[in-house]
Amino acid sequence: MSDQSMIQARKLTKVYKRGGETLRVLDELDLDIDAGGFFALMGPSGSGKTTLLNLIGGLDDATSGQLIVDGTDVAELTGSELAQWRSDNVGFVFQGFNLIPVLTALENVMLPLGLTPLSKSEQRKQAEYALELVSMSDRMKHRPRQLSGGQEQRVAIARAIATDPKLILADEPTGDLDRDSANAVLELMTKLNQELGKTILMVTHDPLAAEFATNQIHLDKGRLAEVRERGAKSGAAAAGQLGGE
């Protein structure tokens, strides 16, 4: 694995068996993703995008092949080691936000910090800082039902970065948002990439959202179809294309 690689997949295969049918979702996929990039993972439904994201994040196991994430062979980790590795290295952002309704924004962001050795006061301070980064400091006492969809996703992103992970995995993070809210979330992810150096891998069906990424990775039938470098586009330019001001 090169010094520049965050993710390296070799002959990565994932097969599901449903009834008498065998479904080959990833088919000996070879892929390299460099550290420090913002990657849009694209392809038709069933091409293996979310499956790949789940394997990279240690949420699922590969059938065969090798997957190295930031120097770690994820398949070699035990259950407890995997949980700690995820806590230390990966932040997850989902389409459905996955916030706990009875908790405030601050309490939601503090949740992943419970796996760290930080004291409660240190956890609170770090969660407050994460909320500040996503411009949600004035909503930290609000519960999810008191927030708009865009605000909920900002809280979810704050939760994802609270432990200061190197890698952010986002599965259709703007799928449930209106265009203006989507613009704001994508601008935020661009900031996390460009200013904080986070490596971001984002599954999206939206080619306009993918314009924010520095690279586009296209899958088709579980194999790599194309990798397209786009160059770092400023968030403002992309927002203009997406209908922002």
SVG drawing of the C-alpha trace seen along z (x, -y; Angstrom):
<svg xmlns="http://www.w3.org/2000/svg" viewBox="-40 -34 44 57">
<polyline fill="none" stroke="black" stroke-width="0.4" points="0.0,0.0 1.4,-3.4 1.9,-6.2 -0.8,-8.1 -3.5,-5.4 -6.4,-5.6 -8.2,-2.6 -6.9,0.3 -9.1,3.1 -7.8,6.1 -10.2,8.7 -12.8,7.6 -15.9,9.7 -19.2,9.8 -21.8,12.5 -25.2,12.7 -27.4,15.8 -31.1,15.3 -33.1,18.4 -31.7,20.4 -30.3,17.3 -26.7,16.1 -26.2,12.3 -22.6,11.2 -22.7,7.5 -19.0,6.8 -17.0,8.8 -13.2,9.0 -13.1,5.2 -9.7,3.5 -9.7,-0.1 -7.3,-2.6 -8.5,-5.7 -5.9,-8.3 -5.8,-10.0 -7.1,-13.6 -9.5,-13.4 -13.3,-14.0 -14.6,-11.1 -18.1,-10.6 -19.1,-6.9 -21.6,-6.6 -23.3,-4.0 -26.8,-2.5 -28.8,-0.8 -27.3,2.6 -23.8,1.6 -22.4,2.2 -21.9,-1.3 -23.4,-1.0 -22.0,2.5 -18.5,1.1 -19.1,-1.7 -20.2,0.9 -17.2,3.0 -14.8,0.1 -16.5,-1.0 -16.3,2.5 -20.1,2.8 -20.1,5.9 -17.6,8.7 -16.2,9.4 -16.7,12.8 -13.2,12.8 -10.4,10.5 -8.4,8.0 -9.4,4.6 -6.8,2.3 -8.1,-0.9 -5.4,-3.3 -2.9,-0.5 -5.3,1.8 -6.6,5.1 -10.2,4.8 -10.9,8.5 -8.3,9.4 -9.9,7.4 -12.0,9.1 -15.4,7.7 -14.2,5.5 -11.1,4.4 -13.4,3.5 -15.6,1.4 -12.7,-0.6 -11.1,-0.9 -14.3,-2.4 -14.6,-4.8 -11.0,-6.0 -10.9,-6.2 -14.3,-6.4 -17.2,-8.8 -20.5,-7.8 -23.2,-10.1 -26.5,-8.5 -29.4,-9.7 -31.8,-9.3 -29.7,-11.2 -30.1,-8.5 -30.3,-10.9 -31.9,-9.8 -35.2,-11.7 -35.1,-12.1 -31.6,-13.5 -30.5,-17.0 -28.1,-17.9 -25.3,-18.1 -26.2,-14.7 -26.4,-13.1 -22.9,-14.4 -21.5,-13.2 -22.6,-9.6 -19.5,-8.3 -17.2,-10.1 -18.4,-7.6 -16.0,-5.1 -13.0,-7.4 -11.0,-7.9 -12.1,-11.5 -13.8,-12.7 -17.5,-13.9 -16.4,-17.5 -13.9,-16.8 -16.5,-15.0 -18.9,-17.9 -16.2,-20.4 -15.3,-18.3 -18.9,-17.9 -19.5,-21.6 -16.5,-22.2 -17.9,-19.8 -21.2,-21.6 -19.4,-24.9 -17.6,-23.6 -21.0,-22.8 -22.5,-26.2 -25.0,-24.6 -23.8,-26.0 -27.1,-27.9 -29.1,-24.7 -27.2,-22.4 -30.0,-22.2 -32.7,-21.4 -34.0,-17.9 -34.2,-16.5 -37.9,-17.3 -37.1,-21.0 -34.7,-21.1 -35.0,-21.2 -33.8,-18.3 -30.7,-20.3 -30.0,-21.1 -30.4,-17.5 -27.8,-16.4 -25.4,-19.1 -25.8,-17.6 -25.2,-14.1 -22.0,-15.4 -20.9,-16.9 -21.4,-13.5 -19.4,-11.9 -16.4,-14.2 -16.6,-14.4 -13.9,-11.8 -11.7,-13.5 -11.7,-10.5 -9.5,-10.5 -12.2,-9.0 -15.8,-10.1 -18.2,-7.7 -21.5,-9.3 -24.3,-7.3 -26.6,-9.6 -26.2,-12.4 -28.4,-14.8 -31.0,-12.3 -33.7,-13.5 -32.9,-17.2 -34.2,-20.1 -31.7,-21.6 -30.8,-24.6 -30.2,-22.4 -28.3,-19.9 -26.1,-22.8 -25.3,-23.8 -24.4,-20.2 -22.2,-19.7 -20.4,-23.0 -19.8,-21.8 -18.3,-18.5 -16.1,-20.5 -14.9,-22.5 -14.1,-19.4 -12.1,-18.0 -10.2,-21.2 -9.7,-22.8 -9.5,-19.8 -8.0,-17.3 -10.7,-14.7 -10.9,-11.9 -14.5,-11.7 -16.2,-8.9 -19.8,-9.8 -22.3,-7.6 -24.7,-9.6 -27.0,-9.2 -27.0,-13.0 -24.5,-14.1 -24.8,-17.7 -23.9,-16.7 -20.9,-14.8 -19.6,-18.1 -18.5,-19.0 -16.1,-16.0 -12.5,-16.1 -12.9,-12.6 -15.8,-10.5 -15.6,-6.7 -18.2,-4.8 -19.1,-1.2 -21.1,1.0 -22.2,4.6 -19.7,4.7 -16.7,3.7 -14.8,0.4 -16.1,-1.2 -14.4,-4.6 -12.4,-7.0 -12.8,-10.6 -10.6,-13.4 -12.5,-16.7 -10.0,-18.9 -11.0,-20.7 -13.9,-22.9 -14.7,-25.6 -17.9,-25.1 -19.3,-28.4 -18.9,-27.4 -20.6,-24.1 -23.4,-25.7 -24.0,-28.0 -24.5,-25.0 -26.8,-23.4 -29.1,-26.4 -27.6,-28.2 -27.1,-31.9"/>
</svg>
